Amino acid sequence: MSGLEQWARIKPDLNYRLRRGAWYRVLRSNLTDAVVEVEHRDVTVPLAVLQVESARPDRWTVVSLPRDAVDIPFSWGSRYGVCPGCSARAPLVERVATIRCEACGGEFTVGWSEHYFT
């Protein structure tokens, strides 16, 4: 990997050890794997399951609630958002343009046009 910062998340519709829709900083990578930072730990992940970007994303990821979801309140309905700043999850009850994250305080556009788990 070059000296530029990179960010990665699991590809849509894959069930892996990473949270759906959350972006992780890539610490290093080679031809087959990337090491990403997950809660201050280094986790090795096959590059084949990752979407890698050269800049930290600046919009909420819209995630359709998977059947095997854990720790998501039933009241959130069929989808939720993942904050690009801190990876906190939040309900997406209405189709609003921006959301302020209760966890980090950042206000970001919602990526409604992005087709990630939707």
Rosetta constraint file for C-alpha pairs under 8 A:
AtomPair CA 1 CA 28 HARMONIC 5.91 0.50
AtomPair CA 1 CA 29 HARMONIC 5.50 0.50
AtomPair CA 1 CA 30 HARMONIC 6.78 0.50
AtomPair CA 4 CA 54 HARMONIC 7.33 0.50
AtomPair CA 5 CA 25 HARMONIC 7.54 0.50
AtomPair CA 5 CA 26 HARMONIC 7.17 0.50
AtomPair CA 5 CA 54 HARMONIC 6.38 0.50
AtomPair CA 5 CA 55 HARMONIC 6.84 0.50
AtomPair CA 6 CA 25 HARMONIC 6.11 0.50
AtomPair CA 6 CA 26 HARMONIC 5.32 0.50
AtomPair CA 6 CA 27 HARMONIC 7.89 0.50
AtomPair CA 6 CA 52 HARMONIC 6.78 0.50
AtomPair CA 6 CA 53 HARMONIC 5.73 0.50
AtomPair CA 6 CA 54 HARMONIC 4.62 0.50
AtomPair CA 6 CA 55 HARMONIC 5.97 0.50
AtomPair CA 6 CA 56 HARMONIC 7.17 0.50
AtomPair CA 7 CA 23 HARMONIC 6.16 0.50
AtomPair CA 7 CA 24 HARMONIC 5.45 0.50
AtomPair CA 7 CA 25 HARMONIC 4.60 0.50
AtomPair CA 7 CA 26 HARMONIC 5.36 0.50
AtomPair CA 7 CA 52 HARMONIC 5.63 0.50
AtomPair CA 7 CA 53 HARMONIC 5.24 0.50
AtomPair CA 7 CA 54 HARMONIC 6.37 0.50
AtomPair CA 7 CA 55 HARMONIC 6.48 0.50
AtomPair CA 7 CA 56 HARMONIC 5.85 0.50
AtomPair CA 7 CA 57 HARMONIC 7.97 0.50
AtomPair CA 8 CA 23 HARMONIC 5.39 0.50
AtomPair CA 8 CA 24 HARMONIC 5.25 0.50
AtomPair CA 8 CA 25 HARMONIC 6.45 0.50
AtomPair CA 8 CA 26 HARMONIC 6.45 0.50
AtomPair CA 8 CA 36 HARMONIC 7.67 0.50
AtomPair CA 8 CA 50 HARMONIC 6.05 0.50
AtomPair CA 8 CA 51 HARMONIC 5.40 0.50
AtomPair CA 8 CA 52 HARMONIC 4.30 0.50
AtomPair CA 8 CA 53 HARMONIC 6.19 0.50
AtomPair CA 9 CA 18 HARMONIC 7.69 0.50
AtomPair CA 9 CA 20 HARMONIC 7.51 0.50
AtomPair CA 9 CA 21 HARMONIC 6.45 0.50
AtomPair CA 9 CA 22 HARMONIC 5.93 0.50
AtomPair CA 9 CA 23 HARMONIC 4.83 0.50
AtomPair CA 9 CA 24 HARMONIC 6.20 0.50
AtomPair CA 9 CA 50 HARMONIC 5.50 0.50
AtomPair CA 9 CA 51 HARMONIC 5.45 0.50
AtomPair CA 9 CA 52 HARMONIC 6.81 0.50
AtomPair CA 10 CA 14 HARMONIC 6.77 0.50
AtomPair CA 10 CA 16 HARMONIC 7.29 0.50
AtomPair CA 10 CA 18 HARMONIC 6.86 0.50
AtomPair CA 10 CA 19 HARMONIC 7.87 0.50
AtomPair CA 10 CA 20 HARMONIC 6.62 0.50
AtomPair CA 10 CA 21 HARMONIC 7.19 0.50
AtomPair CA 10 CA 22 HARMONIC 7.99 0.50
AtomPair CA 10 CA 49 HARMONIC 5.62 0.50
AtomPair CA 10 CA 50 HARMONIC 4.51 0.50
AtomPair CA 10 CA 51 HARMONIC 6.00 0.50
AtomPair CA 11 CA 49 HARMONIC 5.69 0.50
AtomPair CA 11 CA 50 HARMONIC 5.29 0.50
AtomPair CA 11 CA 51 HARMONIC 5.51 0.50
AtomPair CA 12 CA 20 HARMONIC 7.96 0.50
AtomPair CA 12 CA 116 HARMONIC 5.50 0.50
AtomPair CA 12 CA 117 HARMONIC 5.59 0.50
AtomPair CA 13 CA 117 HARMONIC 6.17 0.50
AtomPair CA 14 CA 49 HARMONIC 7.35 0.50
AtomPair CA 15 CA 20 HARMONIC 7.86 0.50
AtomPair CA 18 CA 22 HARMONIC 7.65 0.50
AtomPair CA 20 CA 63 HARMONIC 7.22 0.50
AtomPair CA 21 CA 61 HARMONIC 5.71 0.50
AtomPair CA 21 CA 62 HARMONIC 7.37 0.50
AtomPair CA 21 CA 63 HARMONIC 6.37 0.50
AtomPair CA 21 CA 81 HARMONIC 7.95 0.50
AtomPair CA 21 CA 82 HARMONIC 5.95 0.50
AtomPair CA 21 CA 116 HARMONIC 7.62 0.50
AtomPair CA 22 CA 61 HARMONIC 7.74 0.50
AtomPair CA 22 CA 82 HARMONIC 6.10 0.50
AtomPair CA 22 CA 83 HARMONIC 7.56 0.50
AtomPair CA 22 CA 84 HARMONIC 7.30 0.50
AtomPair CA 22 CA 87 HARMONIC 5.21 0.50
AtomPair CA 23 CA 56 HARMONIC 7.86 0.50
AtomPair CA 23 CA 57 HARMONIC 7.79 0.50
AtomPair CA 23 CA 84 HARMONIC 6.85 0.50
AtomPair CA 23 CA 87 HARMONIC 6.80 0.50
AtomPair CA 24 CA 36 HARMONIC 5.90 0.50
AtomPair CA 24 CA 37 HARMONIC 5.92 0.50
AtomPair CA 24 CA 38 HARMONIC 6.61 0.50
AtomPair CA 25 CA 36 HARMONIC 5.52 0.50
AtomPair CA 25 CA 37 HARMONIC 5.57 0.50
AtomPair CA 26 CA 34 HARMONIC 6.65 0.50
AtomPair CA 26 CA 35 HARMONIC 5.90 0.50
AtomPair CA 26 CA 36 HARMONIC 4.43 0.50
AtomPair CA 26 CA 37 HARMONIC 6.57 0.50
AtomPair CA 27 CA 34 HARMONIC 7.51 0.50
AtomPair CA 27 CA 35 HARMONIC 5.51 0.50
AtomPair CA 27 CA 36 HARMONIC 5.46 0.50
AtomPair CA 27 CA 37 HARMONIC 6.68 0.50
AtomPair CA 27 CA 42 HARMONIC 7.95 0.50
AtomPair CA 28 CA 34 HARMONIC 5.85 0.50
AtomPair CA 28 CA 35 HARMONIC 5.39 0.50
AtomPair CA 28 CA 36 HARMONIC 7.37 0.50
AtomPair CA 29 CA 33 HARMONIC 5.66 0.50
AtomPair CA 29 CA 34 HARMONIC 4.06 0.50
AtomPair CA 29 CA 35 HARMONIC 6.03 0.50
AtomPair CA 30 CA 34 HARMONIC 6.45 0.50
AtomPair CA 31 CA 47 HARMONIC 7.72 0.50
AtomPair CA 32 CA 46 HARMONIC 5.93 0.50
AtomPair CA 32 CA 47 HARMONIC 5.54 0.50
AtomPair CA 32 CA 48 HARMONIC 7.44 0.50
AtomPair CA 33 CA 44 HARMONIC 6.52 0.50
AtomPair CA 33 CA 45 HARMONIC 5.54 0.50
AtomPair CA 33 CA 46 HARMONIC 4.31 0.50
AtomPair CA 33 CA 47 HARMONIC 4.79 0.50
AtomPair CA 33 CA 48 HARMONIC 7.94 0.50
AtomPair CA 34 CA 44 HARMONIC 5.68 0.50
AtomPair CA 34 CA 45 HARMONIC 5.39 0.50
AtomPair CA 34 CA 46 HARMONIC 6.27 0.50
AtomPair CA 34 CA 47 HARMONIC 5.88 0.50
AtomPair CA 35 CA 42 HARMONIC 6.04 0.50
AtomPair CA 35 CA 43 HARMONIC 5.34 0.50
AtomPair CA 35 CA 44 HARMONIC 4.36 0.50
AtomPair CA 35 CA 45 HARMONIC 6.21 0.50
AtomPair CA 36 CA 42 HARMONIC 5.71 0.50
AtomPair CA 36 CA 43 HARMONIC 5.34 0.50
AtomPair CA 36 CA 44 HARMONIC 6.44 0.50
AtomPair CA 36 CA 45 HARMONIC 7.36 0.50
AtomPair CA 37 CA 41 HARMONIC 5.45 0.50
AtomPair CA 37 CA 42 HARMONIC 4.92 0.50
AtomPair CA 37 CA 43 HARMONIC 6.28 0.50
AtomPair CA 38 CA 42 HARMONIC 6.35 0.50
AtomPair CA 38 CA 43 HARMONIC 6.56 0.50
AtomPair CA 45 CA 49 HARMONIC 7.52 0.50
AtomPair CA 45 CA 50 HARMONIC 7.80 0.50
AtomPair CA 46 CA 50 HARMONIC 7.17 0.50
AtomPair CA 47 CA 51 HARMONIC 7.94 0.50
AtomPair CA 53 CA 57 HARMONIC 7.93 0.50
AtomPair CA 56 CA 84 HARMONIC 7.64 0.50
AtomPair CA 57 CA 84 HARMONIC 5.92 0.50
AtomPair CA 58 CA 84 HARMONIC 5.68 0.50
AtomPair CA 58 CA 85 HARMONIC 7.43 0.50
AtomPair CA 58 CA 108 HARMONIC 6.48 0.50
AtomPair CA 58 CA 109 HARMONIC 7.31 0.50
AtomPair CA 59 CA 83 HARMONIC 7.22 0.50
AtomPair CA 59 CA 84 HARMONIC 5.73 0.50
AtomPair CA 59 CA 108 HARMONIC 5.34 0.50
AtomPair CA 59 CA 109 HARMONIC 4.86 0.50
AtomPair CA 59 CA 110 HARMONIC 5.39 0.50
AtomPair CA 59 CA 111 HARMONIC 5.58 0.50
AtomPair CA 60 CA 81 HARMONIC 5.82 0.50
AtomPair CA 60 CA 82 HARMONIC 5.40 0.50
AtomPair CA 60 CA 83 HARMONIC 4.97 0.50
AtomPair CA 60 CA 84 HARMONIC 5.54 0.50
AtomPair CA 60 CA 108 HARMONIC 6.45 0.50
AtomPair CA 60 CA 109 HARMONIC 6.19 0.50
AtomPair CA 60 CA 110 HARMONIC 4.56 0.50
AtomPair CA 60 CA 111 HARMONIC 5.42 0.50
AtomPair CA 61 CA 81 HARMONIC 5.40 0.50
AtomPair CA 61 CA 82 HARMONIC 5.11 0.50
AtomPair CA 61 CA 83 HARMONIC 6.90 0.50
AtomPair CA 61 CA 84 HARMONIC 7.31 0.50
AtomPair CA 61 CA 110 HARMONIC 6.75 0.50
AtomPair CA 61 CA 111 HARMONIC 5.59 0.50
AtomPair CA 61 CA 112 HARMONIC 7.88 0.50
AtomPair CA 61 CA 114 HARMONIC 7.63 0.50
AtomPair CA 61 CA 116 HARMONIC 7.21 0.50
AtomPair CA 62 CA 79 HARMONIC 6.88 0.50
AtomPair CA 62 CA 80 HARMONIC 5.95 0.50
AtomPair CA 62 CA 81 HARMONIC 4.70 0.50
AtomPair CA 62 CA 82 HARMONIC 6.72 0.50
AtomPair CA 62 CA 110 HARMONIC 7.31 0.50
AtomPair CA 62 CA 111 HARMONIC 6.32 0.50
AtomPair CA 62 CA 112 HARMONIC 6.56 0.50
AtomPair CA 62 CA 114 HARMONIC 7.65 0.50
AtomPair CA 62 CA 116 HARMONIC 6.57 0.50
AtomPair CA 62 CA 117 HARMONIC 7.15 0.50
AtomPair CA 62 CA 118 HARMONIC 7.04 0.50
AtomPair CA 63 CA 79 HARMONIC 5.46 0.50
AtomPair CA 63 CA 80 HARMONIC 5.43 0.50
AtomPair CA 63 CA 81 HARMONIC 5.99 0.50
AtomPair CA 63 CA 82 HARMONIC 7.49 0.50
AtomPair CA 63 CA 116 HARMONIC 6.35 0.50
AtomPair CA 63 CA 117 HARMONIC 5.02 0.50
AtomPair CA 63 CA 118 HARMONIC 6.21 0.50
AtomPair CA 64 CA 78 HARMONIC 5.87 0.50
AtomPair CA 64 CA 79 HARMONIC 4.25 0.50
AtomPair CA 64 CA 80 HARMONIC 6.62 0.50
AtomPair CA 64 CA 117 HARMONIC 5.12 0.50
AtomPair CA 64 CA 118 HARMONIC 5.27 0.50
AtomPair CA 65 CA 69 HARMONIC 6.58 0.50
AtomPair CA 65 CA 77 HARMONIC 7.74 0.50
AtomPair CA 65 CA 78 HARMONIC 5.14 0.50
AtomPair CA 65 CA 79 HARMONIC 4.85 0.50
AtomPair CA 65 CA 80 HARMONIC 6.87 0.50
AtomPair CA 72 CA 76 HARMONIC 7.29 0.50
AtomPair CA 76 CA 80 HARMONIC 6.80 0.50
AtomPair CA 76 CA 91 HARMONIC 5.11 0.50
AtomPair CA 76 CA 92 HARMONIC 7.03 0.50
AtomPair CA 76 CA 93 HARMONIC 6.77 0.50
AtomPair CA 77 CA 91 HARMONIC 7.84 0.50
AtomPair CA 77 CA 93 HARMONIC 7.40 0.50
AtomPair CA 79 CA 91 HARMONIC 7.08 0.50
AtomPair CA 79 CA 92 HARMONIC 6.39 0.50
AtomPair CA 80 CA 89 HARMONIC 6.68 0.50
AtomPair CA 80 CA 90 HARMONIC 5.70 0.50
AtomPair CA 80 CA 91 HARMONIC 4.64 0.50
AtomPair CA 80 CA 92 HARMONIC 5.06 0.50
AtomPair CA 81 CA 89 HARMONIC 5.54 0.50
AtomPair CA 81 CA 90 HARMONIC 5.19 0.50
AtomPair CA 81 CA 91 HARMONIC 6.15 0.50
AtomPair CA 81 CA 92 HARMONIC 6.12 0.50
AtomPair CA 81 CA 110 HARMONIC 7.86 0.50
AtomPair CA 82 CA 87 HARMONIC 5.36 0.50
AtomPair CA 82 CA 88 HARMONIC 5.67 0.50
AtomPair CA 82 CA 89 HARMONIC 4.62 0.50
AtomPair CA 82 CA 90 HARMONIC 6.52 0.50
AtomPair CA 83 CA 87 HARMONIC 4.64 0.50
AtomPair CA 83 CA 88 HARMONIC 5.33 0.50
AtomPair CA 83 CA 89 HARMONIC 6.34 0.50
AtomPair CA 83 CA 90 HARMONIC 7.72 0.50
AtomPair CA 83 CA 101 HARMONIC 6.68 0.50
AtomPair CA 83 CA 108 HARMONIC 7.78 0.50
AtomPair CA 84 CA 108 HARMONIC 7.71 0.50
AtomPair CA 85 CA 104 HARMONIC 7.16 0.50
AtomPair CA 85 CA 106 HARMONIC 6.81 0.50
AtomPair CA 86 CA 103 HARMONIC 7.53 0.50
AtomPair CA 86 CA 104 HARMONIC 6.42 0.50
AtomPair CA 88 CA 101 HARMONIC 7.61 0.50
AtomPair CA 88 CA 103 HARMONIC 6.54 0.50
AtomPair CA 90 CA 101 HARMONIC 7.64 0.50
AtomPair CA 96 CA 110 HARMONIC 7.31 0.50
AtomPair CA 97 CA 109 HARMONIC 5.73 0.50
AtomPair CA 97 CA 110 HARMONIC 5.68 0.50
AtomPair CA 98 CA 107 HARMONIC 6.62 0.50
AtomPair CA 98 CA 108 HARMONIC 5.38 0.50
AtomPair CA 98 CA 109 HARMONIC 4.22 0.50
AtomPair CA 98 CA 110 HARMONIC 5.40 0.50
AtomPair CA 99 CA 107 HARMONIC 5.52 0.50
AtomPair CA 99 CA 108 HARMONIC 5.71 0.50
AtomPair CA 99 CA 109 HARMONIC 6.56 0.50
AtomPair CA 99 CA 110 HARMONIC 6.87 0.50
AtomPair CA 100 CA 105 HARMONIC 5.97 0.50
AtomPair CA 100 CA 106 HARMONIC 5.54 0.50
AtomPair CA 100 CA 107 HARMONIC 4.03 0.50
AtomPair CA 100 CA 108 HARMONIC 6.48 0.50
AtomPair CA 101 CA 105 HARMONIC 4.94 0.50
AtomPair CA 101 CA 106 HARMONIC 5.42 0.50
AtomPair CA 101 CA 107 HARMONIC 6.18 0.50
AtomPair CA 101 CA 108 HARMONIC 7.97 0.50
